[in-house]
Amino acid sequence: MLLVNTLLTNHDTWLHFQHCPDISMVTRKHNKASSYSRRVCRATSTYTHTRTHILISQLRTLLLIFGPSSSFNRTTPVYMSRDTSELTTTGFTVKAAMKNYRVVGPPPTGAFQERPAKPTTFRKFYDRGDLPIYLVHGTRPTITWKRAILVITSSESAEVDIETLDYNHYLPLFFDGLSETAHPYAFLARQGAEDLLDHGGDKILPVIPQLIIPIRNALNTRNHQVMCTTMKVLQHLVKSGDKVGEALVPYFRQILHIFDLFKDKKSKSSGVVRSHLQKPENIRELIPETLELLERTGGNDAFVHIKIMVPTYQSCVAYSP
């Protein structure tokens, strides 16, 4: 029956069957025709499947460009969202020119976001008991300097004891603790640095290169309280010696970029209740105050180096023509 159907549907095979008495040749012709039919069917099925996918892709593109109109409501796939507010894209892309896409702005850079400080060497030395200070609790906490038998409080004359300390070792340690925000490390680091600057004298100038990295790390935390404390200690450092301001000029490129970033930034309320005797710390006031002090004590080249890092800074020194 299959042979008869093949002969009826294939004209060449039927003609060959009439003129060829050998039935084996007819069978081979039949097999050849069946193989050709299967190949044609597979090719047709593949073409139809590919063409269907192309039409679906074109329909999706039309829906994205012109939106889901009334004529497309019944043909809109179930998995496609009809809420056009969800279609967002970034700028300078092909989708940004499409009707139903909303161009969103760039993500925040986080330039003003606080950054966690690295573990400081100051905390490690204090917890281990290697620093010659300890905290005295009271209505107004103070620190006590201890060295051998002498016990000298910060309110008394401590010139003899503090001047005998190794400034190359202890002064960078206390400046490293300026990055701390936890109590009592923050208070001890600030008070200890101020005491060392008060009684350092000529020992401070050779240690200036070792203080740049701790100052830079403290400013890079972007913490307003840490930055205010560091700027006040920096002002104290500049006033501690005659040549200290000039020695800091080559290092302005490493510490003044934060000044340019926060010079117009409003200070956030830290949530701490202050008494009426405590002056609130404002970073917008401390930055120009510190820059003016650096210019006055930095010599003739100070303004040029400050202007490079803070382009909007105006000189506070009147130069004679």
C-alpha positions as CSV (number, residue, x, y, z in Angstrom):
1,M,0.0,0.0,0.0
2,L,2.9,2.4,0.9
3,L,4.5,1.6,-2.5
4,V,1.2,2.4,-4.3
5,N,0.8,5.7,-2.5
6,T,4.4,6.7,-3.3
7,L,3.9,5.8,-7.0
8,L,0.7,7.9,-7.1
9,T,2.2,10.9,-5.5
10,N,5.6,10.8,-7.3
11,H,5.2,11.3,-11.1
12,D,8.8,10.3,-11.9
13,T,8.6,7.1,-9.9
14,W,5.3,6.2,-11.7
15,L,6.8,6.7,-15.1
16,H,9.8,4.6,-14.2
17,F,7.5,1.9,-12.9
18,Q,5.8,1.7,-16.3
19,H,9.0,1.3,-18.3
20,C,11.1,-0.8,-15.9
21,P,10.2,-4.4,-15.3
22,D,12.7,-4.7,-12.4
23,I,10.8,-4.2,-9.1
24,S,14.1,-3.6,-7.2
25,M,14.8,-0.4,-9.1
26,V,11.3,0.8,-8.2
27,T,12.0,0.1,-4.5
28,R,15.3,2.1,-4.6
29,K,13.5,4.9,-6.3
30,H,10.8,4.8,-3.6
31,N,13.3,5.0,-0.8
32,K,15.1,7.9,-2.4
33,A,11.8,9.8,-2.8
34,S,10.9,9.2,0.9
35,S,14.2,10.6,2.1
36,Y,13.8,13.7,0.0
37,S,10.3,14.2,1.4
38,R,11.6,14.0,5.0
39,R,14.3,16.5,4.3
40,V,11.8,18.9,2.8
41,C,9.6,18.6,5.8
42,R,12.4,19.2,8.3
43,A,13.5,22.3,6.4
44,T,10.0,23.6,6.2
45,S,9.5,23.1,9.9
46,T,12.8,24.8,10.8
47,Y,12.0,27.8,8.6
48,T,8.5,28.1,10.1
49,H,9.8,28.0,13.7
50,T,12.5,30.6,13.0
51,R,10.1,32.9,11.2
52,T,7.7,32.6,14.2
53,H,10.4,33.7,16.6
54,I,11.3,36.6,14.3
55,L,7.6,37.8,14.3
56,I,7.4,37.5,18.1
57,S,10.5,39.6,18.5
58,Q,9.2,42.2,16.1
59,L,5.9,42.4,18.0
60,R,7.7,42.9,21.3
61,T,9.8,45.7,19.8
62,L,6.6,47.4,18.5
63,L,5.0,47.1,21.9
64,L,8.0,48.7,23.6
65,I,8.2,51.6,21.1
66,F,4.5,52.5,20.7
67,G,3.2,51.2,24.1
68,P,0.3,48.8,24.8
69,S,-2.5,50.3,22.8
70,S,-6.1,49.0,22.6
71,S,-5.2,47.0,19.5
72,F,-2.4,45.1,21.3
73,N,-4.2,44.4,24.5
74,R,-5.3,40.9,23.5
75,T,-2.0,40.0,22.0
76,T,0.2,41.3,24.8
77,P,2.1,38.3,26.4
78,V,1.2,37.6,30.1
79,Y,4.8,37.9,31.2
80,M,5.2,41.5,30.0
81,S,4.5,44.3,32.5
82,R,1.9,46.8,31.4
83,D,3.2,49.4,34.0
84,T,5.4,51.7,31.9
85,S,6.8,53.3,35.0
86,E,9.0,50.3,35.6
87,L,10.9,50.9,32.4
88,T,14.0,52.8,33.3
89,T,17.4,53.1,31.7
90,T,20.6,55.1,32.0
91,G,21.5,58.1,29.9
92,F,23.3,58.1,26.5
93,T,21.8,54.7,25.5
94,V,19.4,53.6,22.7
95,K,16.6,53.0,25.1
96,A,16.9,56.6,26.4
97,A,15.3,57.8,23.1
98,M,12.3,55.5,23.4
99,K,9.0,56.8,24.5
100,N,8.2,54.6,27.5
101,Y,11.6,54.6,29.1
102,R,12.5,57.0,31.9
103,V,16.1,58.1,32.0
104,V,17.5,57.8,35.6
105,G,20.4,59.8,36.9
106,P,23.8,58.4,37.7
107,P,24.3,56.6,41.1
108,P,25.6,58.6,44.0
109,T,29.4,58.7,44.2
110,G,29.5,58.6,48.0
111,A,32.1,61.4,48.2
112,F,30.6,62.7,51.5
113,Q,29.8,59.3,53.0
114,E,31.6,58.4,56.1
115,R,34.3,55.7,55.8
116,P,35.2,53.3,58.5
117,A,38.5,54.0,60.1
118,K,41.1,51.3,60.1
119,P,42.2,49.9,63.5
120,T,44.7,52.4,65.0
121,T,48.0,51.6,66.6
122,F,47.1,54.1,69.3
123,R,44.3,51.8,70.6
124,K,46.5,48.8,70.5
125,F,49.3,50.5,72.6
126,Y,46.8,52.0,75.1
127,D,45.0,48.6,75.6
128,R,48.4,47.0,76.2
129,G,49.5,49.7,78.7
130,D,52.4,50.9,76.7
131,L,51.4,54.6,76.7
132,P,52.5,56.8,79.7
133,I,49.0,58.2,80.3
134,Y,45.7,57.2,81.9
135,L,42.3,58.8,82.2
136,V,41.2,60.6,85.3
137,H,37.4,60.6,85.6
138,G,35.5,63.5,87.1
139,T,33.2,66.3,86.3
140,R,35.7,67.3,83.6
141,P,37.9,64.3,82.6
142,T,41.6,64.9,82.3
143,I,44.6,62.7,81.5
144,T,47.5,62.1,83.8
145,W,51.1,61.6,82.5
146,K,53.1,59.1,84.4
147,R,56.7,58.3,84.0
148,A,58.6,56.3,86.6
149,I,57.8,57.8,90.0
150,L,56.7,61.2,88.7
151,V,53.0,61.7,88.3
152,I,52.1,64.9,86.6
153,T,48.6,66.0,85.7
154,S,47.9,68.0,82.5
155,S,46.7,70.9,84.7
156,E,50.1,71.2,86.4
157,S,53.5,72.0,85.0
158,A,54.5,69.0,83.0
159,E,57.5,70.4,81.1
160,V,60.1,68.2,82.7
161,D,58.2,64.9,82.2
162,I,56.8,65.4,78.7
163,E,60.0,66.9,77.3
164,T,61.9,63.8,78.2
165,L,59.6,61.6,76.0
166,D,60.7,60.3,72.6
167,Y,58.7,62.5,70.2
168,N,59.6,60.4,67.2
169,H,57.7,57.6,68.8
170,Y,54.9,59.1,70.8
171,L,53.7,62.1,68.7
172,P,52.9,60.0,65.6
173,L,51.1,57.5,67.9
174,F,48.8,60.2,69.4
175,F,48.1,61.7,65.9
176,D,47.2,58.2,64.7
177,G,44.6,58.1,67.4
178,L,42.8,61.1,66.0
179,S,40.8,58.7,63.7
180,E,39.2,57.2,66.8
181,T,35.5,57.9,67.6
182,A,35.0,55.7,70.6
183,H,35.5,56.8,74.2
184,P,38.1,57.1,75.8
185,Y,40.4,56.7,72.8
186,A,39.2,59.8,71.0
187,F,39.6,62.0,74.1
188,L,43.0,60.6,75.1
189,A,44.4,61.0,71.6
190,R,43.3,64.6,71.3
191,Q,44.4,65.7,74.8
192,G,47.6,63.8,74.6
193,A,48.5,65.4,71.2
194,E,47.8,68.8,72.5
195,D,49.9,68.3,75.6
196,L,52.8,67.1,73.5
197,L,52.5,70.1,71.2
198,D,52.4,72.5,74.1
199,H,55.7,71.2,75.5
200,G,57.5,69.9,72.4
201,G,59.4,72.9,71.3
202,D,62.2,72.1,68.8
203,K,61.3,68.4,69.0
204,I,58.2,68.8,66.8
205,L,59.8,70.0,63.6
206,P,61.8,66.8,62.8
207,V,58.7,64.7,63.3
208,I,56.5,66.6,60.7
209,P,57.0,64.0,57.9
210,Q,55.7,61.2,60.2
211,L,52.5,63.1,61.0
212,I,51.2,63.5,57.5
213,I,49.8,60.0,57.0
214,P,47.9,60.1,60.4
215,I,46.5,63.5,59.5
216,R,45.5,62.3,56.0
217,N,43.9,59.1,57.4
218,A,41.8,61.1,59.9
219,L,40.5,63.5,57.3
220,N,39.7,60.7,54.9
221,T,37.3,59.2,57.3
222,R,34.8,61.9,56.3
223,N,33.5,61.9,59.8
224,H,32.6,65.5,60.8
225,Q,33.6,65.1,64.4
226,V,36.9,63.5,63.5
227,M,37.6,66.1,60.8
228,C,36.9,69.0,63.2
229,T,39.2,67.5,65.8
230,T,41.9,67.0,63.3
231,M,41.7,70.6,62.0
232,K,41.9,72.0,65.5
233,V,45.0,69.8,66.3
234,L,46.5,70.9,62.9
235,Q,46.0,74.5,63.9
236,H,47.7,73.8,67.2
237,L,50.5,72.1,65.3
238,V,51.1,75.1,63.1
239,K,51.2,77.4,66.2
240,S,53.6,75.2,68.1
241,G,56.8,76.3,66.2
242,D,58.0,79.0,63.9
243,K,59.1,76.8,61.0
244,V,56.3,74.2,61.3
245,G,54.0,76.0,58.9
246,E,56.7,76.2,56.2
247,A,57.5,72.5,56.8
248,L,53.9,71.5,56.0
249,V,53.8,73.3,52.6
250,P,55.2,70.4,50.6
251,Y,52.5,68.1,52.0
252,F,49.5,70.3,51.1
253,R,48.7,68.0,48.2
254,Q,48.1,65.1,50.5
255,I,45.8,66.8,53.1
256,L,44.1,69.7,51.4
257,H,41.9,67.8,48.9
258,I,39.4,67.1,51.7
259,F,39.3,70.8,52.5
260,D,38.2,71.5,48.9
261,L,35.6,68.8,49.1
262,F,33.9,69.9,52.3
263,K,34.4,73.7,52.2
264,D,30.7,74.2,51.2
265,K,29.3,71.2,53.0
266,K,26.9,71.8,55.9
267,S,27.6,70.0,59.1
268,K,25.1,67.5,60.2
269,S,23.8,67.5,63.8
270,S,25.6,64.7,65.7
271,G,22.7,64.3,68.1
272,V,24.9,65.0,71.1
273,V,23.4,67.4,73.8
274,R,25.9,70.2,74.3
275,S,26.0,72.7,77.2
276,H,25.7,76.4,76.7
277,L,29.5,76.8,77.4
278,Q,30.5,74.5,74.5
279,K,30.8,76.1,71.1
280,P,29.3,73.9,68.4
281,E,31.8,72.7,65.8
282,N,31.1,73.8,62.2
283,I,33.3,72.4,59.5
284,R,32.5,75.2,57.1
285,E,34.0,77.7,59.6
286,L,37.0,75.6,60.5
287,I,38.2,75.0,56.9
288,P,38.7,78.7,55.9
289,E,40.1,79.4,59.4
290,T,42.7,76.6,59.0
291,L,43.6,77.6,55.4
292,E,44.2,81.2,56.4
293,L,46.5,80.1,59.3
294,L,48.4,77.8,56.9
295,E,48.9,80.7,54.5
296,R,50.1,83.1,57.1
297,T,52.6,80.6,58.6
298,G,53.6,78.9,55.3
299,G,55.8,81.6,53.8
300,N,55.7,82.9,50.2
301,D,54.8,79.6,48.5
302,A,52.0,78.7,50.8
303,F,49.2,80.5,48.8
304,V,50.3,78.9,45.5
305,H,50.1,75.4,46.9
306,I,46.8,76.1,48.7
307,K,45.3,77.6,45.4
308,I,46.2,74.4,43.5
309,M,44.3,72.2,45.9
310,V,41.5,74.7,46.7
311,P,40.9,76.8,43.6
312,T,38.2,79.0,45.2
313,Y,40.4,80.0,48.0
314,Q,41.2,83.8,48.2
315,S,44.3,85.1,49.9
316,C,44.0,86.7,53.3
317,V,47.5,88.3,53.2
318,A,47.9,91.7,51.7
319,Y,50.9,91.7,49.4
320,S,52.6,95.0,48.7
321,P,53.3,95.8,45.0
